[in-house]
Amino acid sequence: MGNKWTGTVAFLCGAALGVIVGIYFAPKSGEEMREDLNDQINEGARRVRTASRSVARRAQEMADQIQKSVSELAETGMRISRKVNPS
């Protein structure tokens, strides 16, 4: 999973850099270039927020699943313990 996210982050950084370089070298006035750059930065920030929410949601799902599995294992261990050492 780490390699997938690393690749995705590298792609997004490369795409953002490409956009910035493209805007910088475009034959536009300074004001137009700044507006375009600002728009692209805002779009990039929106995408980062969306990706962050997705990652946070998935991390919470994984934490919930781990907690459930640990609880089930503990319950199973307690049942086995009661069978081996009845009171």
C-alpha positions in Angstrom: 0.0 0.0 0.0 2.9 2.4 0.8 4.2 2.2 -2.8 0.8 3.0 -4.2 0.5 6.2 -2.1 4.2 7.1 -2.8 3.6 6.8 -6.5 0.4 8.8 -6.3 2.0 11.6 -4.3 5.0 11.7 -6.7 2.6 11.9 -9.7 0.6 14.7 -8.1 3.8 16.6 -7.3 5.1 16.2 -10.8 1.8 17.3 -12.3 1.7 20.4 -10.1 5.3 21.2 -11.0 4.4 20.8 -14.7 1.4 23.1 -14.4 3.5 25.7 -12.6 6.3 25.6 -15.2 3.8 25.7 -18.0 2.1 28.7 -16.6 5.4 30.4 -16.0 6.5 30.0 -19.6 3.1 30.8 -21.2 3.0 34.0 -23.2 0.6 35.8 -20.8 0.8 39.0 -18.8 2.0 38.9 -15.2 -1.5 39.4 -13.9 -3.0 36.7 -16.0 -0.2 34.4 -15.1 -0.7 35.1 -11.3 -4.5 34.5 -11.7 -3.9 31.2 -13.5 -1.3 30.2 -10.9 -3.6 31.1 -8.1 -6.4 29.0 -9.7 -4.1 26.0 -10.1 -2.9 26.3 -6.5 -6.5 26.4 -5.3 -7.4 23.4 -7.4 -4.3 21.6 -6.1 -5.2 22.4 -2.5 -8.8 21.2 -3.1 -7.4 17.9 -4.5 -5.1 17.5 -1.5 -8.0 18.1 0.9 -10.1 15.5 -0.9 -7.2 12.9 -0.9 -6.6 13.6 2.8 -10.2 13.0 3.7 -10.1 9.7 1.7 -6.9 8.6 3.4 -8.3 9.5 6.8 -11.5 7.6 6.1 -9.6 4.5 5.0 -7.3 4.7 8.0 -10.3 4.9 10.4 -11.9 1.9 8.6 -8.7 -0.1 9.1 -8.4 0.9 12.7 -12.0 -0.1 13.3 -11.4 -3.5 11.6 -8.2 -4.1 13.7 -10.1 -3.2 16.9 -12.9 -5.6 16.0 -10.4 -8.4 15.3 -8.5 -7.8 18.5 -11.8 -7.9 20.5 -12.8 -11.1 18.8 -9.4 -12.7 19.5 -9.6 -11.6 23.2 -13.1 -13.0 23.5 -12.0 -16.3 21.9 -9.0 -16.4 24.3 -11.3 -15.9 27.3 -13.6 -18.7 26.2 -10.7 -21.1 25.7 -9.2 -20.1 29.1 -12.6 -20.8 30.8 -12.7 -24.3 29.2 -9.1 -25.1 30.2 -9.4 -23.7 33.7 -13.1 -24.0 34.8 -14.0 -22.2 38.0 
